Amino acid sequence: MKKIFTLLIVLFTLSIFFAETNNIFTSKESLSSDEINAILLMREEEKLARDVYDYFANLYNSKIFYNISNSEQKHTDSVKNIIEKYNLEDPFINSTGVFENEELQNIYNDLIEKGSNSYIDALKIGAMIEELDIKDIRDSLNYIDNEDIIFVFNNLEKGSVNHLNSFMKNIEKLNSQYSPIYLSEDEFYKLIK
């Protein structure tokens, strides 16, 4: 009888432990409107980055834009996974340079025009996009409380920091400079390696 009782206590304790461990990356059942908007915006922002970089990769036959465009595809896919998990309506339009969000459509058009002036302008556009991504991700993390979304957004930020550093190195190689637009100088230069 003692053995059965001890076994039941051990099983009960283990079940509590595994239940808590299993909840680390689980999510709440519902999302706030702020969380939904952040997810949908991030899906299109990652697509915008991919489409702009793809355009510049072809225009300038540039390896940096080609590589980062491929990385942005992975980013937009990771946000798509969140959209599917929460059964949200995906704003993604599967045509290059076409966006549901009218503001992003105008930004895309403007960035393509400005970056088409010169290769250095395109690199600066890349740095600006990554800086904006970092700012938007950080702002979103202030009101996201689902661990799975936080995990994805933290990874997106790490990717954006890496991309920003790649653009900055290429800008500096061409003896040019980029000054932060969306982040404070202190925030910006803490990210640059």
MARMARMI-183624 format. One record per residue: residue number from 1; residue in one letter; z, y, x of N, C-alpha, C, CB in turn. Coordinates in steps of 0.05 Angstrom, whole numbers. Atoms other than C-alpha are relative to their C-alpha. Glycine has a CB too. Layout:
<atoms>
     n   res       nZ       nY       nX      caZ      caY      caX       cZ       cY       cX      cbZ      cbY      cbX
   NUM     A        Z        Y        X        Z        Y        X        Z        Y        X        Z        Y        X
...
</atoms>
This chain:
<atoms>
     n   res       nZ       nY       nX      caZ      caY      caX       cZ       cY       cX      cbZ      cbY      cbX
     1     M        0      -24       16        0        0        0        0       25       17       24        0      -19
     2     K       -1      -23      -18       18       47       57      -28        5       13       21       -4       22
     3     K       26       -2      -12      -50       33       89      -20       13      -19      -10      -27        9
     4     I       18      -12       20      -87       50       25        6       29       -4        2      -15      -27
     5     F       -8      -27        3      -47      113       16       -9       17       24       30        2       -4
     6     T        8      -15      -24      -60      135       88      -30        3        1       10      -16       26
     7     L       29       -1        1     -134      118       81       -9       21      -20      -11      -27       -7
     8     L        7      -20       20     -138      161       18        5       28       10       16       -5      -26
     9     I       -6      -27      -11     -105      220       53      -21        7       21       29        0       13
    10     V       20       -5      -21     -153      214      112      -27        6      -13       -3      -25       19
    11     L       25       -5       14     -213      210       65        0       27      -14       -6      -23      -20
    12     F       -2      -26       14     -189      269       25       -2       23       20       27        2      -15
    13     T        1      -20      -20     -178      310       88      -28        3       12       20       -6       23
    14     L       28       -1      -10     -247      292      115      -19       12      -20       -9      -29        8
    15     S       18      -11       21     -280      309       49        3       30       -1        5      -13      -27
    16     I       -4      -29       -1     -249      378       51      -13       12       24       31        7       -1
    17     F       12      -10      -25     -270      388      123      -30        1       -2        8      -18       24
    18     F       29        1        2     -342      367      110      -10       19      -22      -10      -28       -5
    19     A        8      -19       20     -346      408       47        0       28       11       19       -2      -25
    20     E       -1      -27      -12     -325      470       85      -21        4       21       28        5       12
    21     T       21       -2      -21     -371      455      144      -27        2      -13        2      -25       18
    22     N       26       -1       13     -429      444       97       -6       27      -13       -1      -22      -21
    23     N        4      -25       13     -418      512       66       -7       23       19       24        8      -15
    24     I        5      -22      -19     -431      551      130      -26       14       -5        1      -12       29
    25     F       26      -13        4     -504      562      116      -10       -3      -29      -21      -12       19
    26     T        8        1       28     -505      553       41        0       28      -11       18      -19      -17
    27     S        3      -27       11     -518      611       -4       14        2      -27      -29        7       -3
    28     K      -10       -5       27     -491      643      -66      -22       -8      -19        8       30       -3
    29     E       20        8       20     -526      625     -130      -19       23       -7       14      -10      -25
    30     S       16      -23        8     -551      696     -143       -1       20       23       11       12      -26
    31     L        4      -22      -19     -576      755     -103        3       26      -14      -28       -2       14
    32     S       -1      -27       11     -562      828     -113      -28       12        0       20       18       16
    33     S       26      -13       -1     -620      874     -127       -7       11       27       -2       22      -21
    34     D        4       -9      -27     -610      904      -58       -9      -22       19       26       13       11
    35     E        9       22      -16     -616      836      -26      -29       -8       -6       19      -24       -5
    36     I       28        7        8     -679      820      -66      -19       20       12       -2       -1      -31
    37     N       19      -21      -10     -711      886      -47       -3       -2       30       10       28       -8
    38     A        1        2      -30     -693      876       27      -17      -24        8       29       -3       11
    39     I       15       24       -7     -723      806       28      -30        6       -5        9      -24      -17
    40     L       29       -5        7     -788      828       -7      -12       21       19       -2        9      -29
    41     L       10      -20      -19     -795      890       37       -4      -13       27       20       23        2
    42     M        2       13      -27     -783      848      100      -24      -18        1       25      -15        7
    43     R       24       17        1     -837      799       78      -25       16        6       -2      -15      -27
    44     E       24      -17       -4     -888      855       74        0       15       26       -3       19      -23
    45     E       -1      -13      -26     -863      891      136       -8      -18       22       29       10        5
    46     E        8       19      -20     -872      829      177      -30       -5       -1       15      -27       -3
    47     K       29        2        3     -942      821      148      -14       24       11       -7       -5      -30
    48     L       12      -25      -10     -957      894      164       -1       -2       31       17       24       -9
    49     A        0        2      -30     -937      882      237      -21      -20        9       28       -9       10
    50     R       20       20       -7     -979      819      240      -28       11       -3        4      -25      -17
    51     D       27      -10        5    -1040      852      210       -8       22       19       -2       10      -29
    52     V        5      -22      -19    -1035      915      253       -6      -12       28       23       20        1
    53     Y        3       12      -27    -1026      873      317      -26      -16        1       24      -17        7
    54     D       25       16        0    -1083      827      297      -24       18        3       -2      -17      -26
    55     Y       22      -20       -2    -1129      887      287       -3       10       29        5       23      -20
    56     F        1      -11      -27    -1110      916      355       -7      -22       20       27       13        7
    57     A        8       22      -18    -1117      848      389      -30       -3        1       13      -27      -10
    58     N       29        2        1    -1189      845      366      -14       25       11       -9       -5      -28
    59     L       12      -26       -9    -1203      919      379        0        3       30       14       23      -14
    60     Y       -4       -4      -29    -1176      919      450       -1      -25       16       26       14        4
    61     N        0       26      -14    -1183      845      467       26       -3       16      -25       -3       18
    62     S      -26       -3      -12    -1109      849      482       18      -25       -4       14       25      -10
    63     K      -17       24        2    -1065      789      498       27        7      -13        5      -11       28
    64     I      -26       -7       11    -1000      826      481       -1        1      -30       10       26       12
    65     F        2       -2       29    -1024      842      411       -6      -28      -13      -22       20       -8
    66     Y        6       26       11    -1051      772      401       26      -17       -1      -21      -14       18
    67     N      -24       16       -1     -986      739      423       21        9      -21       13        1       28
    68     I      -20      -10       19     -941      784      382       -9       -3      -29        6       30        6
    69     S       10        5       27     -986      778      321        7      -29       -9      -31        4       -1
    70     N       -7       28        6     -976      702      324       30       -3       -6       -8      -19       23
    71     S      -29        0        5     -901      713      329        7       12      -27       15       15       23
    72     E       -5      -13       26     -902      759      269       -7      -18      -23      -16       26       -3
    73     Q        6       19       21     -935      704      229       23      -19       -4      -25      -17        8
    74     K      -23       17        2     -875      660      244       23       15      -14       10       -9       28
    75     H      -21      -16       13     -829      717      222       -5        2      -30        1       29       12
    76     T        6       -3       28     -865      727      156        3      -27      -14      -29       11       -5
    77     D       -5       27       11     -862      651      145       29       -5       -5      -12      -21       18
    78     S      -29        5        4     -787      651      155       11       15      -24       15        8       26
    79     V       -8      -15       24     -779      705      102      -11      -13      -25      -10       30        2
    80     K       12       14       22     -826      666       57       19      -24       -8      -28      -11        7
    81     N      -19       22        6     -777      607       63       24        9      -17       10      -13       25
    82     I      -22      -11       15     -721      651       37      -10        7      -29       11       26       13
    83     I       11       -7       26     -766      676      -20       -2      -25      -17      -28       14        3
    84     E        3       26       15     -781      604      -40       27      -12       -7      -16      -20       17
    85     K      -26       11        5     -709      583      -34       13       13      -24       18        3       24
    86     Y      -13      -15       21     -686      637      -82      -19        4      -24        9       27       10
    87     N       19       -1       22     -747      629     -127       -8       29       -7       11      -14      -24
    88     L        8      -27        5     -769      701     -119      -30        2       -1       11       19       23
    89     E       29       -4        1     -838      728     -133      -10       12       26       -9       18      -24
    90     D        9       -7      -27     -874      733      -66      -21       23       -2      -13      -24       14
    91     P       18      -22        1     -908      801      -56      -24       -3       20       14       26        7
    92     F       20        4      -21     -952      772        0      -28       -3      -12        7      -25       16
    93     I       29        2        8    -1027      784      -10      -14      -12       24      -12       28       -8
    94     N       12       14      -22    -1067      736       32      -27       11        9       -4      -30       -7
    95     S       23      -14      -11    -1118      787       55       10       20       21      -16       16      -22
    96     T       -9      -17      -22    -1111      823      121       -2       30       -8      -17       -5       26
    97     G        0      -29        5    -1091      896      113        3        8      -29      -24       12       11
    98     V       -3       -6       28    -1077      891       39       29       -6       -8      -20      -17      -18
    99     F      -29        2        7    -1006      903       11        5        7      -29       16       18       19
   100     E       -8       -7       27     -974      903      -57       15       26        0       18      -23      -11
   101     N      -16      -24       -2     -926      958      -35      -19       23        9       23       -4       20
   102     E       19      -22       -6     -968     1022      -38        8       17       24       -2       19      -25
   103     E       -9      -14      -24     -925     1057       14       -8      -14       26       31        5       -1
   104     L        7       15      -23     -936     1001       63      -31        0        4       10      -29       -2
   105     Q       30       -1       -2    -1011     1002       47       -8       26       14      -13       -1      -28
   106     N        6      -26      -13    -1013     1076       66        8        1       29       13       23      -15
   107     I      -10        2      -28     -972     1063      129      -20      -16       17       28      -12        1
   108     Y       19       17      -14    -1019     1007      149      -26       16        7       -7      -25      -16
   109     N       25      -15       -5    -1081     1051      141        4       21       21       -9       13      -27
   110     D       -6      -22      -19    -1048     1108      180        3      -12       28       25       15       -8
   111     L       -4       12      -26    -1026     1062      237      -26      -10       13       20      -23       -2
   112     I       25       10      -10    -1094     1030      244      -17       24       10      -16      -15      -22
   113     E       16      -24       -8    -1127     1099      247       11       12       26        1       22      -22
   114     K      -12      -12      -24    -1077     1126      299       -3      -18       24       29        7       -5
   115     G        1       18      -23    -1077     1064      342      -28       -6        9       12      -26       -8
   116     S       28        4       -8    -1153     1062      343      -10       21       19      -18       -1      -24
   117     N        8      -22      -19    -1155     1126      385        0      -10       29       19       23       -3
   118     S       -1       10      -27    -1134     1090      449       19      -24        1        9       23       19
   119     Y      -18       23       -4    -1100     1028      476       29        9        2       -9      -15       25
   120     I      -28      -10       -3    -1038     1068      496       11        8      -27        1       24       20
   121     D       -9       -7       27    -1034     1096      425        7      -25      -16      -22       16      -15
   122     A       -6       25       14    -1037     1025      398       26      -12       10      -23      -20        5
   123     L      -26       11      -10     -980     1003      444       23       16      -11        0        2       31
   124     K      -22      -17       11     -938     1062      420        4       -6      -30       -7       30        4
   125     I       -2        8       28     -954     1042      348       16      -26       -2      -28       -4      -13
   126     G      -15       25       -1     -928      972      366       30        5        4      -11      -18       22
   127     A      -29       -7       -5     -863     1001      394       12       12      -25        2       19       24
   128     M      -10      -13       24     -855     1044      332        5      -20      -22      -19       22       -9
   129     I       -4       20       21     -865      985      285       25      -17        5      -25      -19       -2
   130     E      -24       17       -7     -813      943      322       26       16       -3       -3      -11       28
   131     E      -24      -17        3     -764     1001      323        7        3      -30       -5       28       12
   132     L       -5       -2       29     -772     1010      248       10      -26      -11      -26        8      -15
   133     D      -10       26        9     -763      935      237       29       -3        6      -17      -23       13
   134     I      -28        3       -9     -698      936      276       18       18      -18        3        9       29
   135     K      -16      -18       17     -673      996      236        3      -12      -28      -13       28       -1
   136     D        0       11       27     -692      965      169       17      -26       -2      -28       -6      -10
   137     I      -16       24       -1     -661      898      188       30        7        1       -8      -18       23
   138     R      -28       -8       -3     -596      931      210       10       13      -26        4       19       23
   139     D       -8      -12       26     -594      973      146        5      -21      -21      -21       21       -9
   140     S       -2       22       20     -605      911      103       24      -17        4      -25      -17        1
   141     L      -24       17       -6     -550      872      138       26       13       -9        1       -6       29
   142     N      -24      -14       11     -500      924      112        7      -10      -28       -4       30        0
   143     Y       -6        9       27     -506      895       42       -9      -28       -7      -13       19      -20
   144     I        6       28        4     -530      824       51       24      -17        6      -25       -9       17
   145     D      -23       16       -6     -475      773       45       -6      -30       -2       22        7      -19
   146     N        7       28        0     -513      707       40       -5       -8       29      -25       -5      -17
   147     E        1        9      -28     -505      670      106      -28       -8        9       19      -22        5
   148     D       27        9       -8     -575      640      105      -18       24        4      -11      -19      -21
   149     I       16      -24       -3     -607      708       96        8       16       25        2       18      -25
   150     I      -10      -13      -24     -563      739      149      -11      -14       25       32        0        1
   151     F       10       16      -23     -583      683      197      -30        7        5        3      -30       -6
   152     V       29       -6       -4     -658      696      185       -4       28        9      -15       -5      -27
   153     F        3      -28       -8     -651      772      190       10        4       29       16       18      -19
   154     N       -9       -2      -28     -611      765      255      -21      -10       19       26      -15        4
   155     N       22       10      -17     -667      723      284      -24       18        0       -8      -28      -10
   156     L       22      -19        0     -719      773      261        6       24       18       -4       10      -29
   157     E       -8      -22      -17     -680      828      296       -4       -8       30       29        8       -5
   158     K        3        9      -28     -678      787      361      -30        0        8       12      -28        4
   159     G       29        0       -5     -754      778      356      -10       28        3      -15      -14      -22
   160     S       10      -28       -1     -765      852      343       10       13       26       11       16      -24
   161     V       -9      -11      -26     -722      870      404      -17      -10       23       30       -8        5
   162     N       18       11      -21     -764      824      447      -27       13       -1       -3      -31       -3
   163     H       26      -12        2     -828      853      420        1       29        9      -10       -1      -29
   164     L       -3      -28       -8     -803      924      430        0        2       31       26       12      -11
   165     N       -1        1      -29     -787      907      503      -28       -5       12       20      -20       10
   166     S       27        6      -10     -857      878      513      -18       25       -2      -12      -23      -16
   167     F       16      -25        3     -889      941      485        8       21       20        2       11      -28
   168     M      -10      -21      -19     -845      986      527       -9       -6       29       31        2       -1
   169     K        9        7      -27     -862      948      591      -29        7        4        5      -30        6
   170     N       29       -6       -2     -936      955      577       -5       30       -1      -15      -13      -23
   171     I        3      -29        0     -929     1029      560        7       12       27       18       12      -22
   172     E       -8      -10      -26     -892     1041      625      -19       -7       22       28      -11        7
   173     K       20        8      -20     -944     1002      665      -24       19        0      -10      -29       -6
   174     L       22      -19        2     -995     1052      640        9       29        5      -13       -2      -28
   175     N      -12      -26       -6     -950     1110      663        2       18      -24      -17       13       22
   176     S       -4      -16       24     -936     1133      593       28       -4       -9      -21       -8      -22
   177     Q      -27        1       11     -873     1142      552       -1       -2      -30       16       24        9
   178     Y       -4        1       29     -848     1127      483       29        9       -5       -5      -29      -11
   179     S      -27       -9        8     -789     1163      451        6      -11      -28        1       31        0
   180     P       -8       12       25     -750     1132      394       -4       19      -24       29      -10        1
   181     I        4      -15       24     -765     1155      324       20       -7      -22      -29       -5      -11
   182     Y      -18        9       22     -721     1113      278       28       -7        9      -13      -25      -12
   183     L      -26        6      -10     -663     1093      322       10       24       17        0      -26       17
   184     S      -10      -20      -19     -617     1140      360       -8       -8       28       32        3       -3
   185     E        7        6      -28     -632     1146      434       20      -20       11        0       25       17
   186     D      -21       18      -10     -566     1110      448       -6      -29       -9       28        9       -9
   187     E        6       26       10     -584     1052      402      -25      -12       13       -4        1      -31
   188     F       26        8      -11     -655     1049      428        2      -10       29      -20       23       -2
   189     Y       -1        7      -28     -640     1048      502       19      -23        6        8       25       16
   190     K      -16       24       -3     -586      995      493      -17      -25       -3       23        1      -20
   191     L       17       23        5     -642      949      470      -20       -4       22      -15        4      -26
   192     I       21        1      -21     -690      964      528       11      -12       25      -12       28        5
   193     K      -10       15      -24     -682      916      586      -16        8       25       -1      -30       -4
</atoms>
